[in-house]
Amino acid sequence: MKLTAKDVMYLEYETIPMDAPVMEAVERIAHGKVRESGYKTISLIVTDPVGGMAGVISMVDILYNLRPPFFNYMEDNAGMDMDDITPYIERFKGLSVRHVMTTQASTAAADEHILVLVDRMVRKKIRRLPVLENGTVIGVVYIHEVFQRLCEDWLGIAV
C-alpha cells in the first residue's frame, strides 16, 4: 500500500501574516485548536503579503526568541543573574512574526511517499510539514498523525 502526504495531511491549519505582531501568534498558539488526534496545534503557517507561504512560527520559535539573545553566544548559562528579564520581555513584545518565524521551513509535496516524509521529519527533528501544491499550502502533515497511521495500517495497533 502506497501512503502519501495527501493521505495523512490535515486540511485545517491556521495562517498568520508575517507582519502581524508576535503577541498575536503567541495568543493563537497558546489557545490553539485541538486536532481530532487530541493533539494541539503548536505552530502557524506564516504568509507573505500575497498569501504565499513565507515560513512557520512555532512554540519553539517563540521560546527561542523570548529568552535573552546573549544566550546564543554562551555555552553554559548556569549561574547567570536572571532576576530582571523585563527588558528582554519588552523587546520580544515589540517584534513582528517576521522576526521570530522560521523561514527555511521544510515542506512536502502531496504525492510524496510517507517513508520519505518520516525520514525527513526524523532526521531534521521536525513535527510538521506544510504540503505544497503549485507553491500553495494545501495541508499540513503532523508527526503524530503519521505515527498513528503507521501504527494502525502497518503494525496493526489501534491508536
ZIVEN-V137916 format. One record per residue. RES is the residue in one letter. PSI is psi in whole degrees, 0 to 359 (* if undefined). Layout:
res,psi
RES,PSI
RES,PSI
This chain:
res,psi
M,129
K,115
L,137
T,175
A,320
K,328
D,336
V,358
M,151
Y,126
L,341
E,120
Y,157
E,146
T,160
I,138
P,146
M,337
D,5
A,152
P,140
V,330
M,333
E,317
A,317
V,312
E,315
R,324
I,319
A,328
H,36
G,156
K,139
V,124
R,168
E,329
S,349
G,354
Y,142
K,138
T,130
I,23
S,162
L,145
I,128
V,131
T,150
D,178
P,338
V,11
G,1
G,165
M,123
A,342
G,200
V,143
I,128
S,173
M,321
V,318
D,317
I,312
L,320
Y,316
N,345
L,329
R,160
P,134
P,335
F,346
F,334
N,338
Y,6
M,140
E,321
D,124
N,8
A,140
G,359
M,148
D,111
M,23
D,324
D,90
I,8
T,314
P,325
Y,322
I,316
E,319
R,314
F,316
K,336
G,357
L,161
S,168
V,321
R,332
H,344
V,334
M,161
T,121
T,332
Q,51
A,138
S,146
T,176
A,158
A,151
A,329
D,7
E,140
H,145
I,324
L,329
V,319
L,316
V,314
D,313
R,315
M,319
V,313
R,320
K,358
K,52
I,152
R,348
R,150
L,113
P,138
V,123
L,142
E,118
N,38
G,1
T,138
V,126
I,354
G,179
V,133
V,124
Y,140
I,323
H,318
E,325
V,313
F,313
Q,313
R,318
L,322
C,315
E,308
D,318
W,328
L,352
G,25
I,123
A,128
V,*
